[in-house]
């Protein structure tokens, strides 16, 4: 008889774990060695790797084993297969991290308070750095996203997308790709949390607070930008604590 979908407390969960393999698969060992070589040699993005046949000869394994190893590294975003040009070192992005955080959220591991705690620590600092380093083009992009938010305020999906993009553009204005990667990493979690209570689009509170952050960044006022971002995130936290158990069809959650 199969184990119940929801085990009763106090009863052992049966048929849950599989036997542990006696040793790693050969393809996993090859994948690990390929990854180690790519990192240790500091191979640049786009560098062409040996063919599957050549890799098989170098590792002393079959092409089938190499093919499995390649699949593992493609899934991790380390290499890519280009039609007509073989295997290439891929640009490592934040997608894998974003997907992991999104999965944690859907599993109930991350709630609003946990994500918000990290977000405040990160974004208040980012706003100050952006104010110090933002170029005219960065400010123009921020204004463009902000104006689009105003125009599409009644569109639920557009509101969520534009809201996140506004915060991403602030991170981009720091001229530090790591800040942007970190923002992308929590972006999926923020979108998923917002959609739990998404309603009629961007609230006037969010738009006005974003505008204050934008103006401080445009003025290159680091302290003012940090203060405006802190006020915005405090407002987001207050809204969520008041509405987290409200009808999801109500007012849209600010982000």
ABEGO torsion letter per residue (X at the ends): XBBBABBBBGBBBBGABBBBBABBBAAAAAAAAAAAAAAAAGBBBGBBBBBAAAAAAAAGBBAAAAAAAAAAAAAAGABBBBBGAEBBBBBBBAAAAAAAAAAAAAAGABBAAAAAAAAAAAAAAAAAAAAAABBAAAAAAAAAAAAAAAAAAABAAAAAAAAAAAAAAAAAAAGBAAAAAAAAAAAAAAAAAAAAABBAEBBAAAAAAAAAAAAAAAAGBAAAAAAAAAAAAAAAAAAAAAAAABBAABBBBBX
